[in-house]
Amino acid sequence: MSEENNEQEPASFVEDGRTDQAADFLRDVLHSMGMRCQVHIEEPGENDDISDICLQIEGPDAGRVIGKRGQTLAALQYVVYRFVNRGGQLKRHVLVDAEGYTARREDNLAAMAERLGQQAIADNKIITFEPMSPRDRRVVHLALAKFAGVTTQSQGEGSERRVQIIPVRR
């Protein structure tokens, strides 16, 4: 018997049908909004949980679906999350993206966090971001988690919660 066969497979997630329900619901909402878009189900990314529901919106009106700074996209994600997680079932995280907007935004946010981390070190001053969504705050914290010379912390309550980049005193 080979060594590979001795290893046990991790417990796998069994799809409960809510991914298809979420995609159909989002299609209906977009159609009701008069948006010309398609909704595709995607596999969760490497930083996502296997049970996450990942939906991608594409089409001529995808830019309109994103909205100003992703606000419309965030609202759609919240509505789909509420639809999928009603009742007594185990909660599933929902990620809704349009034309790769979320990945581009996260990449830009991580790059900006690193630039501001360097600035915090150079100026030896705390840098405070504008209020952010929990997901955006997480991106900043992860981008700077292994960044030498700074630490991060969230400050504030609710929609006013923001990330601070704090230079480490030597």
Rosetta constraint file for C-alpha pairs under 8 A:
AtomPair CA 1 CA 5 HARMONIC 6.67 0.50
AtomPair CA 1 CA 6 HARMONIC 7.61 0.50
AtomPair CA 2 CA 6 HARMONIC 6.93 0.50
AtomPair CA 3 CA 7 HARMONIC 6.92 0.50
AtomPair CA 13 CA 50 HARMONIC 6.63 0.50
AtomPair CA 13 CA 51 HARMONIC 6.30 0.50
AtomPair CA 15 CA 19 HARMONIC 7.56 0.50
AtomPair CA 15 CA 51 HARMONIC 7.66 0.50
AtomPair CA 17 CA 21 HARMONIC 6.46 0.50
AtomPair CA 18 CA 22 HARMONIC 5.90 0.50
AtomPair CA 18 CA 84 HARMONIC 6.29 0.50
AtomPair CA 19 CA 23 HARMONIC 6.29 0.50
AtomPair CA 19 CA 41 HARMONIC 7.57 0.50
AtomPair CA 19 CA 53 HARMONIC 5.70 0.50
AtomPair CA 20 CA 24 HARMONIC 6.15 0.50
AtomPair CA 20 CA 41 HARMONIC 7.88 0.50
AtomPair CA 21 CA 25 HARMONIC 6.02 0.50
AtomPair CA 21 CA 84 HARMONIC 7.47 0.50
AtomPair CA 22 CA 26 HARMONIC 6.10 0.50
AtomPair CA 22 CA 53 HARMONIC 7.90 0.50
AtomPair CA 22 CA 80 HARMONIC 6.19 0.50
AtomPair CA 22 CA 83 HARMONIC 7.40 0.50
AtomPair CA 22 CA 84 HARMONIC 6.18 0.50
AtomPair CA 23 CA 27 HARMONIC 6.15 0.50
AtomPair CA 23 CA 39 HARMONIC 6.39 0.50
AtomPair CA 23 CA 40 HARMONIC 7.21 0.50
AtomPair CA 23 CA 41 HARMONIC 6.89 0.50
AtomPair CA 23 CA 55 HARMONIC 6.76 0.50
AtomPair CA 24 CA 28 HARMONIC 6.25 0.50
AtomPair CA 25 CA 29 HARMONIC 6.26 0.50
AtomPair CA 25 CA 80 HARMONIC 7.22 0.50
AtomPair CA 26 CA 30 HARMONIC 6.11 0.50
AtomPair CA 26 CA 39 HARMONIC 7.37 0.50
AtomPair CA 26 CA 76 HARMONIC 7.76 0.50
AtomPair CA 26 CA 80 HARMONIC 6.65 0.50
AtomPair CA 27 CA 31 HARMONIC 6.06 0.50
AtomPair CA 27 CA 37 HARMONIC 7.96 0.50
AtomPair CA 27 CA 38 HARMONIC 7.08 0.50
AtomPair CA 27 CA 39 HARMONIC 6.24 0.50
AtomPair CA 28 CA 32 HARMONIC 6.10 0.50
AtomPair CA 29 CA 33 HARMONIC 6.24 0.50
AtomPair CA 30 CA 34 HARMONIC 6.40 0.50
AtomPair CA 30 CA 35 HARMONIC 5.32 0.50
AtomPair CA 30 CA 36 HARMONIC 7.62 0.50
AtomPair CA 30 CA 37 HARMONIC 7.18 0.50
AtomPair CA 31 CA 35 HARMONIC 5.62 0.50
AtomPair CA 31 CA 36 HARMONIC 7.15 0.50
AtomPair CA 31 CA 37 HARMONIC 7.97 0.50
AtomPair CA 35 CA 61 HARMONIC 5.68 0.50
AtomPair CA 35 CA 62 HARMONIC 7.90 0.50
AtomPair CA 35 CA 65 HARMONIC 7.76 0.50
AtomPair CA 36 CA 59 HARMONIC 6.27 0.50
AtomPair CA 36 CA 60 HARMONIC 6.02 0.50
AtomPair CA 36 CA 61 HARMONIC 5.42 0.50
AtomPair CA 36 CA 62 HARMONIC 7.81 0.50
AtomPair CA 37 CA 57 HARMONIC 6.41 0.50
AtomPair CA 37 CA 58 HARMONIC 5.49 0.50
AtomPair CA 37 CA 59 HARMONIC 4.41 0.50
AtomPair CA 37 CA 60 HARMONIC 6.43 0.50
AtomPair CA 37 CA 61 HARMONIC 6.02 0.50
AtomPair CA 37 CA 62 HARMONIC 6.32 0.50
AtomPair CA 38 CA 57 HARMONIC 5.70 0.50
AtomPair CA 38 CA 58 HARMONIC 5.32 0.50
AtomPair CA 38 CA 59 HARMONIC 6.04 0.50
AtomPair CA 39 CA 55 HARMONIC 6.51 0.50
AtomPair CA 39 CA 56 HARMONIC 5.62 0.50
AtomPair CA 39 CA 57 HARMONIC 4.67 0.50
AtomPair CA 39 CA 58 HARMONIC 6.52 0.50
AtomPair CA 40 CA 55 HARMONIC 5.68 0.50
AtomPair CA 40 CA 56 HARMONIC 5.12 0.50
AtomPair CA 40 CA 57 HARMONIC 6.48 0.50
AtomPair CA 40 CA 58 HARMONIC 7.94 0.50
AtomPair CA 41 CA 53 HARMONIC 7.79 0.50
AtomPair CA 41 CA 54 HARMONIC 6.00 0.50
AtomPair CA 41 CA 55 HARMONIC 4.77 0.50
AtomPair CA 41 CA 56 HARMONIC 6.35 0.50
AtomPair CA 42 CA 53 HARMONIC 7.90 0.50
AtomPair CA 42 CA 54 HARMONIC 5.31 0.50
AtomPair CA 42 CA 55 HARMONIC 5.88 0.50
AtomPair CA 42 CA 56 HARMONIC 6.83 0.50
AtomPair CA 43 CA 54 HARMONIC 6.52 0.50
AtomPair CA 44 CA 48 HARMONIC 5.51 0.50
AtomPair CA 44 CA 49 HARMONIC 6.67 0.50
AtomPair CA 44 CA 50 HARMONIC 6.00 0.50
AtomPair CA 44 CA 51 HARMONIC 7.77 0.50
AtomPair CA 44 CA 52 HARMONIC 6.12 0.50
AtomPair CA 44 CA 53 HARMONIC 7.09 0.50
AtomPair CA 44 CA 54 HARMONIC 5.99 0.50
AtomPair CA 45 CA 49 HARMONIC 7.87 0.50
AtomPair CA 48 CA 52 HARMONIC 6.58 0.50
AtomPair CA 51 CA 92 HARMONIC 6.40 0.50
AtomPair CA 51 CA 93 HARMONIC 7.40 0.50
AtomPair CA 52 CA 92 HARMONIC 5.88 0.50
AtomPair CA 52 CA 93 HARMONIC 4.91 0.50
AtomPair CA 52 CA 94 HARMONIC 5.84 0.50
AtomPair CA 52 CA 95 HARMONIC 7.25 0.50
AtomPair CA 53 CA 92 HARMONIC 7.02 0.50
AtomPair CA 53 CA 93 HARMONIC 6.19 0.50
AtomPair CA 53 CA 94 HARMONIC 4.73 0.50
AtomPair CA 53 CA 95 HARMONIC 6.06 0.50
AtomPair CA 54 CA 94 HARMONIC 6.09 0.50
AtomPair CA 54 CA 95 HARMONIC 4.78 0.50
AtomPair CA 54 CA 96 HARMONIC 6.05 0.50
AtomPair CA 54 CA 97 HARMONIC 7.89 0.50
AtomPair CA 55 CA 94 HARMONIC 7.88 0.50
AtomPair CA 55 CA 95 HARMONIC 6.20 0.50
AtomPair CA 55 CA 96 HARMONIC 4.85 0.50
AtomPair CA 55 CA 97 HARMONIC 6.29 0.50
AtomPair CA 56 CA 96 HARMONIC 5.99 0.50
AtomPair CA 56 CA 97 HARMONIC 4.91 0.50
AtomPair CA 56 CA 98 HARMONIC 5.52 0.50
AtomPair CA 56 CA 99 HARMONIC 7.08 0.50
AtomPair CA 56 CA 100 HARMONIC 7.74 0.50
AtomPair CA 57 CA 62 HARMONIC 6.33 0.50
AtomPair CA 57 CA 96 HARMONIC 7.50 0.50
AtomPair CA 57 CA 97 HARMONIC 6.06 0.50
AtomPair CA 57 CA 98 HARMONIC 4.41 0.50
AtomPair CA 57 CA 99 HARMONIC 6.30 0.50
AtomPair CA 58 CA 62 HARMONIC 5.49 0.50
AtomPair CA 58 CA 98 HARMONIC 5.97 0.50
AtomPair CA 58 CA 99 HARMONIC 5.57 0.50
AtomPair CA 61 CA 65 HARMONIC 6.44 0.50
AtomPair CA 62 CA 66 HARMONIC 6.50 0.50
AtomPair CA 62 CA 98 HARMONIC 5.81 0.50
AtomPair CA 62 CA 99 HARMONIC 6.62 0.50
AtomPair CA 63 CA 67 HARMONIC 6.97 0.50
AtomPair CA 63 CA 98 HARMONIC 7.37 0.50
AtomPair CA 63 CA 99 HARMONIC 7.73 0.50
AtomPair CA 65 CA 72 HARMONIC 5.97 0.50
AtomPair CA 65 CA 73 HARMONIC 5.97 0.50
AtomPair CA 65 CA 98 HARMONIC 7.22 0.50
AtomPair CA 66 CA 70 HARMONIC 4.84 0.50
AtomPair CA 66 CA 71 HARMONIC 6.78 0.50
AtomPair CA 66 CA 72 HARMONIC 5.44 0.50
AtomPair CA 66 CA 73 HARMONIC 4.76 0.50
AtomPair CA 66 CA 98 HARMONIC 6.42 0.50
AtomPair CA 66 CA 101 HARMONIC 7.60 0.50
AtomPair CA 67 CA 71 HARMONIC 5.53 0.50
AtomPair CA 67 CA 72 HARMONIC 4.77 0.50
AtomPair CA 67 CA 73 HARMONIC 6.59 0.50
AtomPair CA 68 CA 72 HARMONIC 7.16 0.50
AtomPair CA 70 CA 74 HARMONIC 6.10 0.50
AtomPair CA 71 CA 75 HARMONIC 6.18 0.50
AtomPair CA 72 CA 76 HARMONIC 6.20 0.50
AtomPair CA 73 CA 77 HARMONIC 6.17 0.50
AtomPair CA 73 CA 96 HARMONIC 6.92 0.50
AtomPair CA 73 CA 97 HARMONIC 6.93 0.50
AtomPair CA 73 CA 98 HARMONIC 7.54 0.50
AtomPair CA 74 CA 78 HARMONIC 6.22 0.50
AtomPair CA 74 CA 96 HARMONIC 7.68 0.50
AtomPair CA 75 CA 79 HARMONIC 6.26 0.50
AtomPair CA 76 CA 80 HARMONIC 6.16 0.50
AtomPair CA 76 CA 96 HARMONIC 7.38 0.50
AtomPair CA 77 CA 81 HARMONIC 6.04 0.50
AtomPair CA 77 CA 94 HARMONIC 6.57 0.50
AtomPair CA 77 CA 95 HARMONIC 6.32 0.50
AtomPair CA 77 CA 96 HARMONIC 5.27 0.50
AtomPair CA 78 CA 82 HARMONIC 6.19 0.50
AtomPair CA 79 CA 83 HARMONIC 6.19 0.50
AtomPair CA 80 CA 84 HARMONIC 6.09 0.50
AtomPair CA 80 CA 94 HARMONIC 7.20 0.50
AtomPair CA 81 CA 85 HARMONIC 6.01 0.50
AtomPair CA 81 CA 92 HARMONIC 7.76 0.50
AtomPair CA 81 CA 93 HARMONIC 6.96 0.50
AtomPair CA 81 CA 94 HARMONIC 5.54 0.50
AtomPair CA 82 CA 86 HARMONIC 6.15 0.50
AtomPair CA 84 CA 92 HARMONIC 7.55 0.50
AtomPair CA 85 CA 89 HARMONIC 6.76 0.50
AtomPair CA 85 CA 90 HARMONIC 7.53 0.50
AtomPair CA 85 CA 91 HARMONIC 5.58 0.50
AtomPair CA 85 CA 92 HARMONIC 6.68 0.50
AtomPair CA 97 CA 101 HARMONIC 6.28 0.50
AtomPair CA 97 CA 102 HARMONIC 5.86 0.50
AtomPair CA 98 CA 102 HARMONIC 7.43 0.50
AtomPair CA 100 CA 104 HARMONIC 6.40 0.50
AtomPair CA 101 CA 105 HARMONIC 6.01 0.50
AtomPair CA 102 CA 106 HARMONIC 6.05 0.50
AtomPair CA 103 CA 107 HARMONIC 6.14 0.50
AtomPair CA 104 CA 108 HARMONIC 6.16 0.50
AtomPair CA 105 CA 109 HARMONIC 5.99 0.50
AtomPair CA 106 CA 110 HARMONIC 6.03 0.50
AtomPair CA 106 CA 136 HARMONIC 7.25 0.50
AtomPair CA 106 CA 139 HARMONIC 6.47 0.50
AtomPair CA 107 CA 111 HARMONIC 6.20 0.50
AtomPair CA 108 CA 112 HARMONIC 6.10 0.50
AtomPair CA 109 CA 113 HARMONIC 6.06 0.50
AtomPair CA 109 CA 136 HARMONIC 7.61 0.50
AtomPair CA 109 CA 139 HARMONIC 7.14 0.50
AtomPair CA 109 CA 140 HARMONIC 6.80 0.50
AtomPair CA 110 CA 114 HARMONIC 6.30 0.50
AtomPair CA 110 CA 139 HARMONIC 6.32 0.50
AtomPair CA 110 CA 140 HARMONIC 5.78 0.50
AtomPair CA 110 CA 143 HARMONIC 5.29 0.50
AtomPair CA 111 CA 115 HARMONIC 6.32 0.50
AtomPair CA 111 CA 143 HARMONIC 7.92 0.50
AtomPair CA 112 CA 116 HARMONIC 6.10 0.50
AtomPair CA 113 CA 117 HARMONIC 5.92 0.50
AtomPair CA 113 CA 140 HARMONIC 5.86 0.50
AtomPair CA 113 CA 143 HARMONIC 6.78 0.50
AtomPair CA 113 CA 144 HARMONIC 6.98 0.50
AtomPair CA 114 CA 118 HARMONIC 6.30 0.50
AtomPair CA 114 CA 143 HARMONIC 6.92 0.50
AtomPair CA 114 CA 144 HARMONIC 6.59 0.50
AtomPair CA 114 CA 147 HARMONIC 7.72 0.50
AtomPair CA 115 CA 119 HARMONIC 6.32 0.50
AtomPair CA 116 CA 120 HARMONIC 6.00 0.50
AtomPair CA 116 CA 127 HARMONIC 7.23 0.50
AtomPair CA 116 CA 165 HARMONIC 7.73 0.50
AtomPair CA 117 CA 121 HARMONIC 6.38 0.50
AtomPair CA 117 CA 144 HARMONIC 7.37 0.50
AtomPair CA 117 CA 147 HARMONIC 7.76 0.50
AtomPair CA 117 CA 150 HARMONIC 6.53 0.50
AtomPair CA 117 CA 165 HARMONIC 6.44 0.50
AtomPair CA 117 CA 167 HARMONIC 7.81 0.50
AtomPair CA 118 CA 122 HARMONIC 6.15 0.50
AtomPair CA 119 CA 123 HARMONIC 5.92 0.50
AtomPair CA 119 CA 124 HARMONIC 7.90 0.50
AtomPair CA 120 CA 124 HARMONIC 5.37 0.50
AtomPair CA 120 CA 125 HARMONIC 5.17 0.50
AtomPair CA 120 CA 126 HARMONIC 5.99 0.50
AtomPair CA 120 CA 127 HARMONIC 6.19 0.50
AtomPair CA 120 CA 150 HARMONIC 7.65 0.50
AtomPair CA 120 CA 165 HARMONIC 6.91 0.50
AtomPair CA 120 CA 166 HARMONIC 6.87 0.50
AtomPair CA 120 CA 167 HARMONIC 5.80 0.50
AtomPair CA 121 CA 125 HARMONIC 7.09 0.50
AtomPair CA 121 CA 149 HARMONIC 6.53 0.50
AtomPair CA 121 CA 150 HARMONIC 7.05 0.50
AtomPair CA 121 CA 167 HARMONIC 5.41 0.50
AtomPair CA 121 CA 168 HARMONIC 7.91 0.50
AtomPair CA 124 CA 167 HARMONIC 6.00 0.50
AtomPair CA 125 CA 166 HARMONIC 7.03 0.50
AtomPair CA 125 CA 167 HARMONIC 6.57 0.50
AtomPair CA 126 CA 164 HARMONIC 6.62 0.50
AtomPair CA 126 CA 165 HARMONIC 5.63 0.50
AtomPair CA 126 CA 166 HARMONIC 4.74 0.50
AtomPair CA 126 CA 167 HARMONIC 6.44 0.50
AtomPair CA 127 CA 164 HARMONIC 5.63 0.50
AtomPair CA 127 CA 165 HARMONIC 5.11 0.50
AtomPair CA 127 CA 166 HARMONIC 6.74 0.50
AtomPair CA 128 CA 162 HARMONIC 7.02 0.50
AtomPair CA 128 CA 163 HARMONIC 5.93 0.50
AtomPair CA 128 CA 164 HARMONIC 4.37 0.50
AtomPair CA 128 CA 165 HARMONIC 6.34 0.50
AtomPair CA 129 CA 162 HARMONIC 5.77 0.50
AtomPair CA 129 CA 163 HARMONIC 5.49 0.50
AtomPair CA 129 CA 164 HARMONIC 6.31 0.50
AtomPair CA 130 CA 162 HARMONIC 5.90 0.50
AtomPair CA 130 CA 163 HARMONIC 7.73 0.50
AtomPair CA 131 CA 159 HARMONIC 6.67 0.50
AtomPair CA 131 CA 160 HARMONIC 5.03 0.50
AtomPair CA 131 CA 161 HARMONIC 5.25 0.50
AtomPair CA 131 CA 162 HARMONIC 4.42 0.50
AtomPair CA 131 CA 163 HARMONIC 7.60 0.50
AtomPair CA 132 CA 136 HARMONIC 5.89 0.50
AtomPair CA 132 CA 137 HARMONIC 6.02 0.50
AtomPair CA 132 CA 159 HARMONIC 7.27 0.50
AtomPair CA 132 CA 160 HARMONIC 7.42 0.50
AtomPair CA 132 CA 161 HARMONIC 6.42 0.50
AtomPair CA 132 CA 162 HARMONIC 5.70 0.50
AtomPair CA 132 CA 163 HARMONIC 7.80 0.50
AtomPair CA 133 CA 137 HARMONIC 6.24 0.50
AtomPair CA 133 CA 159 HARMONIC 7.33 0.50
AtomPair CA 133 CA 161 HARMONIC 7.92 0.50
AtomPair CA 134 CA 138 HARMONIC 6.17 0.50
AtomPair CA 135 CA 139 HARMONIC 6.39 0.50
AtomPair CA 136 CA 140 HARMONIC 6.46 0.50
AtomPair CA 137 CA 141 HARMONIC 6.20 0.50
AtomPair CA 137 CA 154 HARMONIC 7.67 0.50
AtomPair CA 137 CA 162 HARMONIC 7.15 0.50
AtomPair CA 137 CA 163 HARMONIC 6.29 0.50
AtomPair CA 138 CA 142 HARMONIC 6.05 0.50
AtomPair CA 139 CA 143 HARMONIC 6.01 0.50
AtomPair CA 140 CA 144 HARMONIC 6.29 0.50
AtomPair CA 140 CA 163 HARMONIC 7.61 0.50
AtomPair CA 141 CA 145 HARMONIC 5.82 0.50
AtomPair CA 141 CA 152 HARMONIC 6.17 0.50
AtomPair CA 141 CA 153 HARMONIC 7.68 0.50
AtomPair CA 141 CA 163 HARMONIC 7.92 0.50
AtomPair CA 142 CA 146 HARMONIC 7.86 0.50
AtomPair CA 143 CA 147 HARMONIC 7.48 0.50
AtomPair CA 144 CA 150 HARMONIC 7.40 0.50
AtomPair CA 144 CA 151 HARMONIC 7.15 0.50
AtomPair CA 144 CA 152 HARMONIC 7.26 0.50
AtomPair CA 145 CA 151 HARMONIC 7.16 0.50
AtomPair CA 145 CA 152 HARMONIC 7.75 0.50
AtomPair CA 147 CA 151 HARMONIC 7.97 0.50
AtomPair CA 149 CA 167 HARMONIC 5.83 0.50
AtomPair CA 149 CA 168 HARMONIC 5.24 0.50
AtomPair CA 149 CA 169 HARMONIC 8.00 0.50
AtomPair CA 150 CA 165 HARMONIC 6.49 0.50
AtomPair CA 150 CA 166 HARMONIC 5.38 0.50
AtomPair CA 150 CA 167 HARMONIC 4.32 0.50
AtomPair CA 150 CA 168 HARMONIC 5.11 0.50
AtomPair CA 151 CA 165 HARMONIC 5.99 0.50
AtomPair CA 151 CA 166 HARMONIC 5.23 0.50
AtomPair CA 151 CA 167 HARMONIC 6.44 0.50
AtomPair CA 151 CA 168 HARMONIC 6.65 0.50
AtomPair CA 152 CA 163 HARMONIC 6.69 0.50
AtomPair CA 152 CA 164 HARMONIC 5.52 0.50
AtomPair CA 152 CA 165 HARMONIC 4.72 0.50
AtomPair CA 152 CA 166 HARMONIC 5.88 0.50
AtomPair CA 153 CA 163 HARMONIC 5.68 0.50
AtomPair CA 153 CA 164 HARMONIC 5.41 0.50
AtomPair CA 153 CA 165 HARMONIC 6.96 0.50
AtomPair CA 153 CA 166 HARMONIC 7.88 0.50
AtomPair CA 154 CA 161 HARMONIC 6.55 0.50
AtomPair CA 154 CA 162 HARMONIC 5.48 0.50
AtomPair CA 154 CA 163 HARMONIC 4.42 0.50
AtomPair CA 154 CA 164 HARMONIC 6.16 0.50
AtomPair CA 155 CA 161 HARMONIC 5.52 0.50
AtomPair CA 155 CA 162 HARMONIC 5.40 0.50
AtomPair CA 155 CA 163 HARMONIC 6.18 0.50
AtomPair CA 155 CA 164 HARMONIC 7.08 0.50
AtomPair CA 156 CA 160 HARMONIC 5.77 0.50
AtomPair CA 156 CA 161 HARMONIC 4.29 0.50
AtomPair CA 156 CA 162 HARMONIC 6.37 0.50
AtomPair CA 157 CA 161 HARMONIC 4.93 0.50
